[in-house]
Amino acid sequence: MTFENLYKSFKYSLPLALVVMVIAGHGAMDPYLAYVATSWVIFGLLAMSLDLVWGRGGVLSLGQTAFYGLGGYFGAVVAVNMAPVTGNSLIWLLPAGALFGAIAAALVGYLIFYARTGPLQTTILTYTFTLVLWTLTQSFKLTVGDAVIGGDNGMSNIPGYILGFGEGAESADPNLMFLIVVVISALAYLGVVRFMDGSFGRIIDCIRLDEEKAELLGYDVRKFQLYNFLLAGGVAGLAGGLYAGWANYLNPSIFSVQEALLVPIYVLVGGRGTLSGAFVGALLIGGVSFWLGGGAIGGQTTLILGITLIILVMFLKKGLLGALDDLCQRFLPDYNAAARDMKPVEVDSAVVSKIMLDAEAVAGPAKSLQSRDLLKRFGGVVPVDHVSLSFGPGTPHSLIGPNGAGKSSYLKVCVGLYPQDGGQILLGDQDISSLPMYERVRAGIAVKNQKPQVFPELSVQENLWMAAYSMSREPEKAGEVSSAILHMLGMDKQREVSAAVLSHGQQQWLDIGMVLCLAPRVILFDEPAAGMTNEETRELSKLVRLLSQYVTIIVIEHDMEFVRTLDGAVTVLHQGRLFTQGSIAKLRNDERVLDIYLGRRAHVQNL
Ligand SMILES: Nc1ncnc2c1ncn2[C@@H]1O[C@H](COP(=O)(O)OP(=O)(O)OP(=O)(O)O)[C@@H](O)[C@H]1O
């Protein structure tokens, strides 16, 4: 077995080995230590829920303790009433806790993601939610059957971990409690890691890296963010259920500021985005506090712990597991070295034709794009001023005009990046004006923005796969499509290369490849030749001409030589309005067109 294979299996094998060790050593721990260590593992599980939304999803939620507390309270209410009937308490505490945590997260997540609050507002909102619960629970008194929620006095008499059923039911001792929590946490961890290793996790990673691009690939970003939040809420609720049974008592302090702020610290210390780091952080901080609390330093625990944490977070920015990962990377093969051998892209007509015919078989024939009286305003600026245009397949369409003419805005309104203020957009016969961006993409319109938008942490192959998967939702099909495009780009040998190390021009090609993976029926390119060499620009022109035989293609360009080689229809925009249309040969002799470029004559001298 190579070190690489071993490294890839670490996230499964190491936790499993630890669980086996705990099972083997069961009963050997000092009962008090076992009791306290159980809480550290529970905090690890809670921290993992935050790592899901923060480390993987990119959203810092300070509401995880809220879902944890709510899961704990709800699980406890159910267990207090049901455990006397069945004996077993865990079958009530845990599912009820997880369910309530997930429901609460779904409600909060819906508000956050569908109201499109920014990252900072999300953090503040989730924090406020926790504080509101803290305040409310202090005076909240309720009796549900045998369960009494006593406001500030908390809720007592919560059954511990009772195993077995009926007469055979028995309470677990501290060592067994520790074992139960370790096994349940390990199962939750392995389930989450397995799930996040699949397509869902990859989509969440893409959303974290570039939310706009993920939506431009046709992913319903809000929905995925909400599902991830819900999953994390479920994990936090599960941890809450475990905590309620461990402590036999709950009070409003579970929603306190201190509790809420400790969770991100566990994640940072262990390593954000690693999932297992959450446990490392919680165990380390729990262990160090325990040791300091019992040792000679006594009262200075918080101070020393605080200083240690600041030093750790400052010098190990990726946390302990992140640093360990960096170390392991040194012993892995350097796939990025292949980036140096990359040959310039050569467009092969036969290969492109095959790809386009395959796409047509799946996505249907080319569609036209029409705008009717399209309007976009930014305050007093009107970049798209009642524009009515129609584009179809057969020839490339170039959109030109001086800086600020509204070209990019027009494309962005068409794809839904900017909401329109009036008018209609038709894709074929379908009115897409009110569709969200991801649905427009799924309907067949794809855009490549001016700057290359690739996911830097993903490999070349993964970037293409993410685009292809968005359309087919079948991993194998996505693999086939992405491999064909990879081959078309001449990047077979660079499939494992990280997109981050590609040159600007190579990233442009990769981005173009991602657009083609979507099997679009209309393609919008915003300055695709920017940053490309002359040779690459020539190949790009060839590609655009080929593509126009199969789909509708609109290209914004300042490079008039490129527009000339496209030899297609040209539309001139000026001050947000349609100025004129025609062939490049006709526009070359149009004095009015030269006039609107005044001050930028250098760019149009070829006209
Ligand atoms: N998000 C935005 N917010 C406010 N104003 C905007 C926004 N996007 C574009 N504009 C304004 O709309 C006008 C048209 O800009 P746009 O980028 O569409 O023009 P363009 O023809 O693509 O220009 P360029 O060739 O320089 O890229 C400009 O005045 C610009 O400042």
The ligand as a MOL file (V3000), in Angstrom:
LIG
                    3D

  0  0  0     0  0            999 V3000
M  V30 BEGIN CTAB
M  V30 COUNTS 31 33 0 0 0
M  V30 BEGIN ATOM
M  V30 1 N -23.4000 46.0300 -10.3700 0
M  V30 2 C -23.4350 47.2830 -10.8250 0
M  V30 3 N -23.7920 48.2860 -9.9970 0
M  V30 4 C -23.8520 49.5540 -10.4300 0
M  V30 5 N -23.5650 49.9310 -11.7030 0
M  V30 6 C -23.2020 48.9800 -12.5660 0
M  V30 7 C -23.1090 47.6060 -12.1780 0
M  V30 8 N -22.7140 46.8720 -13.2520 0
M  V30 9 C -22.5650 47.7540 -14.2700 0
M  V30 10 N -22.8490 49.0100 -13.8530 0
M  V30 11 C -22.8170 50.2290 -14.6500 0
M  V30 12 O -23.5190 49.9700 -15.8470 0
M  V30 13 C -22.8440 50.5960 -16.9360 0
M  V30 14 C -22.5560 49.5580 -18.0040 0
M  V30 15 O -21.5650 48.6790 -17.5190 0
M  V30 16 P -21.1790 47.3420 -18.2670 0
M  V30 17 O -20.0950 46.6830 -17.4950 0
M  V30 18 O -22.3890 46.5920 -18.5670 0
M  V30 19 O -20.5940 47.9170 -19.6240 0
M  V30 20 P -19.6740 47.2080 -20.6860 0
M  V30 21 O -20.1340 47.6700 -22.0100 0
M  V30 22 O -19.6470 45.7530 -20.4660 0
M  V30 23 O -18.2780 47.8380 -20.3390 0
M  V30 24 P -16.8090 47.2100 -20.4840 0
M  V30 25 O -16.5690 47.0610 -21.9190 0
M  V30 26 O -15.9300 48.2350 -19.8700 0
M  V30 27 O -16.8150 45.9210 -19.7370 0
M  V30 28 C -21.5910 51.2250 -16.3770 0
M  V30 29 O -21.8520 52.6100 -16.1470 0
M  V30 30 C -21.3850 50.5290 -15.0720 0
M  V30 31 O -20.7510 51.3480 -14.1360 0
M  V30 END ATOM
M  V30 BEGIN BOND
M  V30 1 1 1 2
M  V30 2 1 2 3
M  V30 3 2 2 7
M  V30 4 2 3 4
M  V30 5 1 4 5
M  V30 6 2 5 6
M  V30 7 1 6 7
M  V30 8 1 6 10
M  V30 9 1 7 8
M  V30 10 2 8 9
M  V30 11 1 9 10
M  V30 12 1 10 11
M  V30 13 1 11 12
M  V30 14 1 11 30
M  V30 15 1 12 13
M  V30 16 1 13 14
M  V30 17 1 13 28
M  V30 18 1 14 15
M  V30 19 1 15 16
M  V30 20 2 16 17
M  V30 21 1 16 18
M  V30 22 1 16 19
M  V30 23 1 19 20
M  V30 24 2 20 21
M  V30 25 1 20 22
M  V30 26 1 20 23
M  V30 27 1 23 24
M  V30 28 2 24 25
M  V30 29 1 24 26
M  V30 30 1 24 27
M  V30 31 1 28 29
M  V30 32 1 28 30
M  V30 33 1 30 31
M  V30 END BOND
M  V30 END CTAB
M  END
